[in-house]
Amino acid sequence: MIDPFQLRRITADQIARFKAQDTGIPRRINPEDYRERSRIVVISGVRRCGKSTLLKQLSCGYDPVLYLNCDDDRLVGADTSDLAALLGIWEEIYPGARTVFLDEIQNIPGWERVVRRMHDEGYHIFLTGSNSHLLSIEFGTHLTGRYIQIELFPFGFDEICRFAQIRISHPEHMTTRQEAGILRLFSSYLEDGGFPEYQKDPDPEILRRTFDDIIFRDIISRYKIREIKAFRELARYLFTNLTHEASLNSLASVIGIKSGLSVKTWIGYLEDSYLLGSLSPFEYSMKQQLSRNQKYYGIDTGMRNAVAFRFSGDAGILLENLVWTELRRQGRTVYFWTGKRECDFLVMNRGHVQTAIQVCFHLTQENRQREIEGLVEVMERFPACTGLVVTERQDEILTVKDHKIRVIPFWRWVFQRDRIL
């Protein structure tokens, strides 16, 4: 339990800093859609992706505000009794205040019981967390029906343009000079990713430190993993080999352990922390989906480049990872296709295949047939679906076997996402 005098000082310091914090650039999420919700607003996502800044944006218009950053090292060892005591401190300092912002709440065990009581007592609650599994268990157990969730990611390309103060109101009417500037920015985004702190200070050590914090503080320490070396090797191997299929047994062999089940558990931890995501092959049977090899994608290409081994000619891997992240950011249900040919992404809509997406950094005479045949195979299997090839800069419409296929640059696809999918 934290000393009450110390707790008072901590919360006073934190509220003062929170009030002074910069609101940052607007995200794709509109705060007005959430300010008047009666349910708890939960922002989840990887460490350092901008959750605290989004909290600040959500706080605009509220006065006074109550704030607690549970990732403060002065709160190590805090428990529910400290949260309960904090309510009394807040009421004493800010009588009648009922809008609360709780940052990285998963660091306080048992937090959900106090939050439920606060909600029942009429508090308007916004909170963030960096572990999807812990949040889902606690909300599912104690807060069912009381919350709405926002998944936040590092900056998307549209947000990068906003950060760089580049306005794109009509992507279809770009001048050659404007498009050249966009492509230069995209080239940097492909390499550097979208972590906000790194955009302000492009030091790779920031990304390496964030990666290590997640590995050690959020996973190894929390889940008491003893095979530390093997676990770190697994994380780095997956980051090095993004977009590739892999079996649990092959991964176990690579890192020198016997059990594929341990690998499955560890990958679950990496996914819960938002570092990685897995993609299943399209099958009508969920059991078959999960029994087959999975593909793995990273939360950010810049982080991947900072912590993994680099290969020459890996721009296609980075572009495919960007497409996966963008689809996640849009909340899409996605699979990959393996038949006679392969297709990178099948985007679902109400149980039906809506769009087939192939990712190719640059379509050439050598790879065009292979890339297009995978799309055509899917489009013939699912006649109602549309076909896209996402590239670095090529933009055209192809007709193959009576199927129209749109070839589109990644940046244009992002800005026209509501019309093209």
PAVEXZA-152763 format. One record per residue: x negated, y, z negated of N, C-alpha, C, O in turn; residue in three letters. Coordinates in steps of 0.05 Angstrom, whole numbers, plus 5000, padded with zeros to 4 digits. Layout:
N
XYZXYZXYZXYZAla...
This chain:
421
498349765000500050005000498250255000496250264986Met499050455016497550695018498350884995500650904988Ile496251024984496851214962498751424972498351534994Asp500851484957502951674967501751954974502652074993Pro499752044958498552304965497152284992497252475008Phe495652064996494252025022496252005045495852105066Gln498451865040500551835060501752105068502252155092Leu502152275048503252535054501252695071502052835090Arg498652675065496652825080496452715109496252875128Arg496552445112496352325138498652425156498252505179Ile501052405146503352475162503452775169504252855190Thr502552945150502353235155500353285177500853445195Ala497953155176495953185197497053105224496753245244Asp498352875224499252755249501452925262501452965286Gln503353025246505553185257504353445268505253535289Ile502453565254501153815265499853765292500053925310Ala498353535294497053475319499053415341498753495364Arg501153275334503253205353504553455364505053475388Phe505153645347506353895356504554045375505454175394Lys501854035370499954185386499154035411497754145429Ala499953785414499053615436500153715463502353815465Gln498453695483499253775510501453585521501253345515Asp503353695535505553515545504653355570506053175578Thr502253425581501253275604502953315629504753485630Gly502453145649503953165674506553005672506552805658Ile508653085684511152935684510652655696509352635717Pro511752455684511552185695513952125713515752295715Arg513951895725516251825742518751795726520951805737Arg518451755700520751725682521752005674520252175665Ile524352045676525552305669526352295639528152145632Asn525052465622525752455593528752515588529852425568Pro529952685605532752755600534652505601536752515590Glu533752295614535352055616535451905589537051725585Asp533651985570533451835545533851995520534151885498Tyr533752265522533852425498536452405483536452415458Arg538652365497541252355483542252075478544652035472Glu540551875482541451595477541851555447540251645431Arg543851405441544351335413542651095404542151045380Ser541650935424540050705417537150785414536250995423Arg535550605401532750645398531450635425532050455441Ile529650825431528250835457525450715452523850825436Val524850495466522350355462520550395487521450325509Val518150495484516250525506514050325501512650335482Ile513850135520511849925517509849945541510650035563Ser507449855537505449865558502649835547502249825523Gly500749805565497949765558496849995542497850225546Val494949955526493550175511492650385531491750325553Arg492850635522491750865536493050925563491851055580Arg495550825567496850875593498551135592499651205613Cys498651265569500251515568502751495551504451675553Gly503051295535505451265519505751495499508051595496Lys503651575486503751795466504552055480506052215469Ser503452095504504152345519507152335527508452545526Thr508152105535510952085541512652145516514752265518Leu511752045493513152115468513252415465515352525457Leu511052545470510952845468512952965487514453155479Lys513152875511515052975530517952935521519653105524Gln518452705509521052645498521752825475524152875469Leu519752915460520153075436520953365442521953505424Ser520453455466521053735473523953795469525753645479Cys524554005455527354075450528353995422530454085413Gly526753825408527453745381525853905361523353945365Tyr527054005341525654145320527254135294529554225294Asp526154025272523353915271523253635281525353505286Pro520853535285520453255293518853105271517153235258Val519352855268517852685250516252495266517152385286Leu513652455259511852305276509952145259509052235238Tyr509351895268507351735255505851575276507051425291Leu503251595276501451435293500451205277498651245260Asn501450965282500750735266498050615273497150425261Cys496750735293494050645301491850805287489550765293Asp492650985270490751145254489250955235490450795221Asp486550975235484950795218485550835188484950665172Asp486651065181487351105152489850945144490450935120Arg491250835164493650675158493050375159494950215158Leu490550295161489950005161490949885135490249985114Val492449665137493549535114496349645106497549545087Gly497349835121500049945114502149735119501849555136Ala504349745103506449545106509149695105509349935105Asp511349535102513949655103514449835079516050025081Thr513249775057513549955033512550235039513650435030Ser510450255056509350515063511250655082511650905080Asp512450505101514450635118516850735102517850955107Leu517750575082519950655066519250905050520851085047Ala516750915039515951145023515751395041516251615032Ala515051345066514751575085517451705090517551955094Leu519551555089522251675093522751885071523852095076Leu521951815046522352005024520652255027521552475022Gly518152215037516352445041517452625063517452865060Ile518352505084519452665106521852825097522153055104Trp523552695082525952825073525253065055526653265055Glu523153035039522353245021521153485037521753715031Glu519553415058518153635073520053755094520053995098Ile521553575108523353665129526153575123527153385137Tyr527553685104530153595096532153605120532453805134Pro533553375124535553365145534453285172536053235190Gly531853275176530653195202531352905208531052735190Ala532252845232533152575238532152475265533152285275Arg530052605276528852515301526052415295524352575287Thr525452155300522952035292521551915316522751795333Val518951965317517151855338515051685324513451775309Phe515051425331513251225318511451115340512450985359Leu508851155337506951075358505450825349504550805327Asp505250625368503950375364504950235339503450155321Glu507550205338508950105314508249815307508549735284Ile507249655327506749375321504449335301504049115291Gln503049555294500849535275501749515246500149455228Asn504349555241505349535214507249285212509449295224Ile506349075199507948835198510648885184510849025164Pro512748765196515448795185516849055191518949125179Gly515649215209516749485215519649485223521049675218Trp520449265236523149265249525349285228527549395235Glu524949185204527049205183527549495175529749585172Arg525349645171525549925164526750085187528450255183Val525950025212526950175235529950115238531450295245Val530749875233533649815234535149975214537250085220Arg534149995189535550145168535650445176537650575172Arg533450545187533350825196535550875217536951075217Met535650685236537650715258540450715246542150875254His540950535228543650505215544350755199546650825196Asp542250895189542751135174542851395191543051615180Glu542751355218543251585235540751715246540951925259Gly538351595242535951705254535951655284536751445294Tyr534951855299534551825328531651745332529851895326His531151495342528451375340527351335368528651215386Ile524851415372523151355395520651225385519451315366Phe519950995398517450865388515950745412517050695433Leu513350695407511650565427510450315416510150295391Thr509650135434508249895425506649785449507349825472Gly504449645442502649535462502649235464500749115475Ser504649105453504748815455507648735461509348755443Asn508148645485510848575494512048345478514448345473Ser510348145471511347915457512347985429514547915421His510648135414511548205387513948385388515848345371Leu514048565406516448745408518948585415521048635403Leu518648395434521048245442522148065420524548045416Ser520347945404521147775382522647945361524847875352Ile521348165353522448325332525048465340526948485324Glu525248565365527648685374529848475378532148525371Phe529048245388531048035392532147925367534447845366Gly530547935346531447825320533048025304535147955292Thr532048265302533148465283534648695296536148835283His534148745322535148995334536648945360536749125377Leu537748705362539248645387541548845392543148905374Thr541548955416543649145423543149425414544749605419Gly540949475399540449735388538349895403537650115395Arg537249785424534949915437535149915467536549745479Tyr533650095479533250095508530250125513528950275499Ile529249985533526349965536525350095562526650085583Gln523150235559521650355581518950215583517450215563Ile518250095606515549995610513950205624514650295646Glu511750285611510050495622507450365632506350185619Leu506450465654503950375666502050605670502850835667Phe499450545675497650765684498850915708500750805720Pro497851145714499051305735499351155761497551005770Phe501751175773502151095801501051305820500251515811Gly500951245846499651425864501151695866499951905869Phe503851685864505351935864504652115840504452355842Asp504151985817503352125793500452225795499752445784Glu498752075809496052165814496052425831494552615826Ile497852425851498052665868498952905851498053125855Cys500852855833501753075816499553165798499153415793Arg497952975787495653045771493653215786492453405776Phe493253145812491353295829492653545841491353685857Ala495153605833496553845842496953835873496754045886Gln497553595883498253565911501253505913502153305902Ile502653675927505553635930506153505956505153595977Arg507853295956508653165980511753155979512952975967Ile512953345992515953355992517153206015519353096013Ser515653196038516653056061514452896074513052986092His514052646064511852476073511952426103509852376116Pro514252436115514552376143513752616161513552586185Glu513152846149512453086164509753196155509453436151His507753016152505153096143503453196167503653086188Met501853406162499953476183497453296181497153156161Thr495853286202493453116202491653196179490553016166Thr491353446174489653536152490653446125489153356108Arg493353476121494553386096494153086092493552996070Gln494552936113494352646111491452566105491052376090Glu489552706116486752646111486152696081484652536069Ala487252906069486852956041488152736024486952656003Gly490452646032491852426017490152176018489952035998Ile489052116042487451866044484851886028484051676017Leu483752116025481352146008482152095979480651965964Arg484352205971485252165943485951865939485451755917Leu487251745959487851465956485351285954485351095938Phe483351355969480851205967479651215939478651015929Ser479851445926478951475898480751305880479751175861Ser483351325884485251175867484850875869485050735849Tyr484250775893483750495897481450405879481550185867Leu479350565877476950495861477250555832476350405815Glu478550785826478550885798481050815782480950825758Asp483150725796485650665781487050905771486551135780Gly488850865751490551085742490651135712492551265703Gly488751035697488751105668488451405665486451515674Phe490251535651490251825649487651935637486552135647Pro486551815616484151915604481751905623480052085623Glu481651695639479551665658479751875681477751965691Tyr482251945687482552155708481452425698480352575714Gln481652475672480652725661477552715658476252915661Lys476552475651473652445646472752185658472851975645Asp471952185684471351935698468751795689466851785705Pro468851705665466551555654467451265651469251205636Asp466251075666467050795664467050675636468450485631Pro465550805618465450705591468150725577468850565560Glu469750925586472450945575474050695581475550595564Ile473850605606475450365614474350115600475849945592Leu471650095598470549855585471249855555471849645544Arg471250085543471950105514474950035510475549895491Arg476650125528479450055526479849755529481349635514Thr478549645548478649355553477749205528479149015519Phe475549285517474449145493476249175469476648995453Asp477449415466479349465444481749275445482549155425Asp482749235469484949055473484148765467485548615453Ile481848685478480848415474480448355445481348145435Ile478948525431478248465403480348545383481048385365Phe481448795385483248885364486048775368487348695348Arg487048765393489748685398490148395401492348285398Asp488048245408488347965414486647785395487847645379Ile484047805397482347625381482847655351483147465337Ile482947905342483447955313486247875305486647745285Ser488247965321491047905314491647615314493047515296Arg490647465334491347185336489246995325489446755328Tyr487147115313485046955300483746745319483546515312Lys483046835343481746665362478846615354477346805348Ile478146365352475446295343473446255366471046305363Arg474446175389472746135413472446405427473346435450Glu471146595414471046865424469646885451470547015469Ile467346745454465846755479467546645502467646765524Lys468846415498470446295519472746475527473446505550Ala474046595506476346775512475447015528476847085548Phe473247145521472247375536471547295565472047445584Arg470347055568469646965595472146925612472146985635Glu474246815599476746775614477847045623478647075647Leu477947245606478947505613477347635636478447735655Ala474747615634473047735655473247575681473147695702Arg473447315679473747155703476347225718476247255742Tyr478447245703481047315716480947595728482047635749Leu479747785714479448055725477748055750478148215768Phe475647885750473947875774475347755798474947835821Thr477147565792478447405814481447465816483047285819Asn482047725814484847805817485947715844484547695864Leu488547665844490147595868489847305877491247225895Thr488047155864487546875873489246685857489946735833His489946465870491346245855489346095838487046075844Glu490445995815488645835798490445655781492645725774Ala489445415775490745235757489645265729487345355726Ser491145185709490245205681487745025677485845105663Leu487744785689485444605685482944715698480744695687Asn483244845722480844955735479745185719477345215717Ser481445345707480545565690479145465665477145575656Leu480245245653479045135630476245035637474345065621Ala475944915660473344815669471345045673469045015666Ser472245265684470545495689469345595663466945665662Val470945615642469945735617468945525597468145595575Ile468945275606467745065590469244975566468044905545Gly471944965567473544845546475144615557475444595582Ile476144445540477444205549480444235555481544095572Lys481744415541484644425541485744645559485244885556Ser487344565579488844755595491044895579491845115586Gly491944765557494044885541492945125526494345325522Leu490345115517489145345505488945575525489545805517Ser488245515549488145725570490845845574491146095577Val492945685575495645785578496445975555497646185560Lys495745905531496246075508494746335510495846555505Thr492246315517490546555519491546745541491546985537Trp492346635564493446795585495946935576496547165582Ile497546795560499946925548499247165531500647365532Gly497047145516496247375500495447605518496047835512Tyr493947545539493047755558495447885571495448135576Leu497547725578499947845590501448015570502448225576Glu501647915545503148065524501848335519503248525512Asp499248345522497848605517497848785542496849005542Ser499148685564499448825589496848855605496748995625Tyr494748705597492248715612492548575639491548665660Leu494048355639494348185662497248125667498948145649Leu497948035691500547935697500247695716498347685732Gly502047505713501947265731504247285751506347405745Ser503847145773505847135794506346845802504446705807Leu508846765802509546485808510246455838511146645851Ser509846215849510746165876513746155877515046085857Pro514946215900517846205903518745915903517845755920Phe520445845884521745585883524545635871524845805854Glu526445475880529145505868529145385840530945465824Tyr527345205834527145095808525045235791522745255799Ser525845345768523945485750521845285740519545365737Met522545045736520644845727518444805747516044785740Lys519244795773517244765794515445015796513044995801Gln516745255793515145505794512945495773510645555779Gln513545415748511645435727509645205728507445225716Leu510344985741508444765742506344795764504344655764Ser506744985782504845035804502745245797503045385777Arg500745265813498645465808499945745808501845805823Asn498845925791499746195790497646385802495246305805Gln498446625810496646835817496447035794498347065779Lys494147165792493847345769492947625779491347645798Tyr494147825767493748105775493048265750493948205728Tyr491448485754490648645731492248905730493448995749Gly492349015706493949255702492949505716494449685721Ile490249495724489149745735486649665751484949525741Asp486349765775484049705792481449835781479349715783Thr481750075769479350195757478250045734475850005732Gly479949935717479049775695477749515706475749425696Met478949405726477849165738475049215748473149055743Arg474649445761471949505772469949575751467549535755Asn470949665728469149735706468149485690465949495679Ala469749275689469149055671468448795686467448605674Val468948775712468648525727466248535745465148745750Ala465448305755463448295776464748395802467048325808Phe463248555817464248665842463148505865460948405865Arg464848485886464048355911464248565933465948745933Phe462548535953462848705976465348625991466048385992Ser466748816003469148756018471448676002473148526011Gly471648775977473948705960476248915961477948915943Asp476149095980478249305982481049175986482949285976Ala481148956001483748826005484848715979487248725974Gly483148615961483948515935485148745919487248715906Ile483648965919484549195903487249305914488949375898Leu487549305940490049405952492449225944494549315937Leu491948965946494048775938494848805909497148795902Glu492848855892493348895864494949155859496749165842Asn494349365875495949605873498849565880500649675868Leu499349405901502049345909503549195887505849255881Val502249005875503448855853504149045830506349025819Trp502349215823502749405801505149585807506749645790Thr505249685832507449855840510049715839512049835830Glu510149465847512649305845513449275816515849285810Leu511549225798512149205770513149465760515149475744Arg511949685768512749955759515650005767517150145753Arg516449895790519149935800521149745786523549765791Gln520149555770521849365757522949145775525049035770Gly521449085796522348875816521748595806519848545791Arg523448415814522948125810521548025835522548045857Thr519147905831517347845854516247565851515647465829Val515847435874514447175876512447195900512447385915Tyr510846985902509246955927510246705942511546535930Phe509546695967510546485985508246305995506246416005Trp508646045993506745866005508445656020509845496008Thr508145666047509445466064507345366084505045306076Gly507945356109505945306129503945546130501545516135Lys505045786125503446026122503946146095505546046079Arg502546356089502846486063503746776066503346906086Glu505146866045506047146044505647246015506247105996Cys504547486013503647585987505947625967505747545944Asp508147745976510247815957513047775970513547865992Phe514747645955517647635961519047795940518847735916Leu520448005948521848185929524748095929526148085950Val525748035905528447935902530448155895529748365884Met532948115903535148295896537648125891538748015910Asn538448115866540847955858540647665867542547555877Arg538247555864537947265870537247205899536946975906Gly537047415916536547365944533847505952533147705940His532547395972530047515981530747765997532047746019Val529947995988530648246001528448336020529048426043Gln525948306011523648406027521348226025520648126003Thr519948176047517448026047515248226053515348386071Ala513148216036510948416038508348266041507648096025Ile506948336062504148246066502348486062502948706071Gln500148446049498248656043495648606059494448396057Val494948796075492548776092491249046094492449236104Cys488749066084487449326083487349456111487849686115Phe486749286131486649386159487349156177485948946178His489449186193490248986213488248996236487949206248Leu487048766242485248746265486148526284487948376278Thr484748506306485348286325484848016311486147816318Gln482848006293482147756281484147666260484647426257Glu485347846245487147766223490147806229491847716214Asn490747946251493548026257495447786258497547786246Arg494647576273496347346276496847206249499147136243Gln494847176234495147046208497047196189498847086177Arg496647456188498347626170501147626179503047606163Glu501647666205504347686216505847426214508247416209Ile504447196219505846936219506946876192509046756190Glu505546956171506646906144509247056139511146946128Gly509347306149511747466146514047336163516347316153Leu513447266188515547156205516646896194519046856196Val514946736182515946486170517946536149520046406147Glu517446736132519346806111521846926122524046866113Val521547096143523947236154525747036169528147076170Met524546826180526246616193527546446172529746346176Glu526246406149527446246128529746406114531746286105Arg529346666111531246846098532047066118530847286116Phe533947026136534447206158535247486149534847676164Pro536247526125537147786116534847966105535248196100Ala532447846102530348006090528848166111528748096134Cys527648386102526048556119523148496114522348376094Thr521448576133518548516132516848766132517348946148Gly514948776113513049006111510248896111509648686100Leu508449046124505549016120504549276108504649486121Val503449256084502349496071499349506076497949316071Val498449736086495649766095494450016081495850156066Thr491950066088490750306078491750556093492550756081Glu491850536120492650776135494350716160495350906172Arg494550466169495950416194498950446190500050386169Gln500250556211503150616209504350556237503850706256Asp505950346239507150276265509550086260509849986237Glu511050036280513149836279512549616300512149676323Ile512549366291512049136308514648986312516348976295Leu514848866336517048676341515848406348514548376369Thr516448206331515347936335517647746333518947716312Val518147596355520347396355522947526346524447416330Lys523547756357525947906351526148016322528248116314Asp523947986307523848096280522348366280520148376291His523548566269522148826266520548826240521648776219Lys518048896242516248906219515049176217513849276236Ile515349306194514249576190511449546178511049416158Arg509549666191506749696181506549976170507050176184Val505749996144505950256131503650296112502850106098Ile502550536110500350586090501450576062503850636057Pro499850486044500650466016501850726005504050715993Phe500550946010501451195998504251276009505851375994Trp504651226034507351296046509451106035511751196029Arg508750856031510650666019511450755991513850735984Trp509550845975510250935948512151175949514051175934Val511651365966513351605967516051555979517851705975Phe516251345995518851286008520051025997521550896010Gln519250965972520050705960523050665959524050435960Arg524550885955527450855953528750785979531050695980Asp527350836001528450786028527250546042528350436060Arg524850476033523350256046522750046026520850076010Ile524249826026523549586010525249356019524949136008Leu
